[in-house]
Amino acid sequence: MKKEMTETELREMEIQLGRPSGELGIEIGEIMNETNTGMTRNSIEFLDLQDGNSVLELGHGNCRHLEKLLETANNLCYCGLEISDLMHEEAQRINQEIIANQKADLRLYDGLEIPYSDNYFDRIMTVNTIYFWKEPIKLLHEIGRKLKPNGHLVITFAQKNFMKNLPFVGQHFTLYDKGDIDKLVKKSKLELTEYLDKTEVVKSKAGESVERFYSMAKLTKK
């Protein structure tokens, strides 16, 4: 039987999920990759990548999914941004051959300013990061500037009613339901064009099997 996590361990996990670091951070990165596999795969499909697209991912973690993403269309240009030094380093290590072949550009950023030219990306995606956005309106404005006209942003997030019952979710998380996302988007220059809801059974970060309810919101720059 798996030992139940202490309150101290749960709070440490909460911090690590927002910004993995140290030895525990490497383990957390692998756990996130495993538990987010379905969400990431469906987000990539929902992006509707086309040949030659430039795609940006915010908060890619250890980025073990990169090879699969690059197989979804021809001549994709992938850029990835991380706030975690450790995840940036792990992603570079895991994908060193892809990077050496100049098929991916991985950088650190501050969570607010995207270090690329305006109107640069056809597609932008982010999975399970919105809970940790410090200034969501400002970041949405920044994303809007970096998207090309008619470009898409996909935000994938677990529903508030699901997240609030997880033992490691505390004050470091800002939780959202679709109504919250609607309000957020209305304050930006992006247009909410489609939602896709999914349910899956996964092993939670605390080691328990749970039924996860999540949504993918597609926003378009008009």
N, C-alpha and C positions, 0 to 999 in steps of 0.2 A: 504493500500500500504506500502511495506517495505521501511523504511527510507534508503536512499543511504548512504553508509559508507564514512566518511571523509578520506582525505589522511592520516592523523595521525592514524586513526583506521586501514586502509589498511596496513600501514607499521608495526603496532603492530601485526597484523595478520600474516604478512610475517615472522616475527621473531618467533612468537609462533608456526607456522607450522614446523619450523626447530627444535625447542626445546621447547615444551610446559612447562609453569611454572605458578605458582600462581593460583588464582581463575579462571582467563580466560583460563588458560591451561587445566583445567578439562573440560570446555565447548568445547574447541578446540579438545580435545581428543575424545569426543563423536561425534563431527561433522566429524572428520576424520574417525572414525569407520563407521559412517553411509555412507559417500560419497565413502569410499574405499571398501565397502562390495563386490561389483561385481568384482573389480580388485583382491581383496584378494581371493575370492572364486575361480576365474578362475586360479589364480597363484597356489593355492593348487592343483587343478586338473592337471595343466600343469607339476607340480613337479613329478607326477606319483609315489606317495608314495607306498612303498611295506611293507608288514608285517615285523616288527622288525627294520625298518629304524630309524636312528638317524637324526633329522632335526633341523637345526638352522634357526632362523629368526632374521634378523637385522632390528631394528626399528619397533617393534611390536605395538607401541602405547599402548592403554589400553587393548589390547589383548582380546577383547570380542569374537573373532573368534576361540579361542583356543579349546573350547569343540568340535566345528564342525571339526576342523582340526584333532583332535585325533580320530574322528569317521571314518576317511577315510581309515584306515588300522589298523591291530591288533598290539598291543605291540610297539607302536611308542614311541620314546624318544624325547621329544621336549625341545629345549633350546632356550631362547630368550635373545637378548641383546638390551639395550637402552642407549642412551646418555642423556635422560631426566630423572632426579631424579623423577619428578612427574609422568611420564608415567610408570616408573618402579614400583612406589608405587601403582598406580592405578591398574596395571596389577596384582600385587600380591594380592591386596584386592579383585578384581573381580574373581580371579582364586584360591583363598586360599584352596578350597577343593581339586582341582586338584594337587596343589603343595604339600599339606599335604599327598596325596596318592603317592607322588614321581613320578608323571607322567610328571612333567615339572620343569625346572630349569631356573629361570629368574635372570639375572645379569645386572649390569651397566658396560659400557665400554667406552673407550675414542674415539670411532669412527675409530680406526686404528688397535689396537691389540686385537685379539680375544682370550680370556682367556681359551682356550681348547687345548688339545694335537693335534699334527699334524695327518693327516689322520683319523680324528675322525668322520666326518659327511658324511652320504650318500647323503643328500640333504641340500641345503641352499637356502633361499628365502629372497627377500626384495621388498617391495611395496612402491613406491613413496618416496624413500629416496635418490636416487642417485643424485638428485638436490643439496643435502646438503653435499655430500662427500667432505671433505677438500682435501684429497689426493687420488683420485680414483685409480691411478695405484698401489700405495702402498697397498691400501685395497684389490684390486683384487689379488695381489700377496699373501696377507695374507689369503684370502679366498681359494686360490688354495692350500696353505699348509694344511689347515684344512679339505679340502675335501678328501675323499678316492678316489683311482683310479677309474675312470668311474663314479664318483659322479657328480651330477648336481647342478648348480646354476641357479636360475630363477630371473632375474631382471625385474621388471614391472615398466613401466614409461609412463607418458602421453607425447605425441609427442610435440616437440618444437613449431610447428605451432599452436597447440592448446593452449599451456601454455603461450605463449608470449602475448596473448590477454586478459589474466585474470588480473583484476585490482590489485590484491594483490601480483602479481609476480614482483619482482624487483631485486636489486643487490645481494640479499642473495641466489637467485636461480641460478644454472647452468643448462641450458636447453639442451636437447639432442634430436636428431632424430636418426634413425637407422644407418645412415652413421657415426655419432659421436660415437655410441656404437661400431660399427665395428672397428674404429680406436683405440678405447680404448682397446678392447679385443686383438688386434694384438700386443699390448705392454705387454700383460700378457702371462702366460703359459697355459691359458685356451683356449678351442676351441669353437667358436660359432657354435652350431649344429642345431638350429632351432629358427624361429621367429613365433609368433602368434599375429595377429593384431585384435583388438576389437574396437567396437563403442558402447557407451551407453549414455543414457540421465540421467543426475544426477543433483542434487541441488548443486551448487558450494559453496565453503566456504563463499562466499559473499552473499549467499541466492538466487541466480538466477538459473533457469533451463538452463543447457547447454548440448550440445552434445559433449561428450568427446571421443577423439581418443587416444587409448593407445596401447602399444606393450608389449609383454612378450618375453624376450630374454633368451634362454636356452643355458648355457655354460657348457661344459663338461671337466673334468680333465682326460686327456689321460695318 
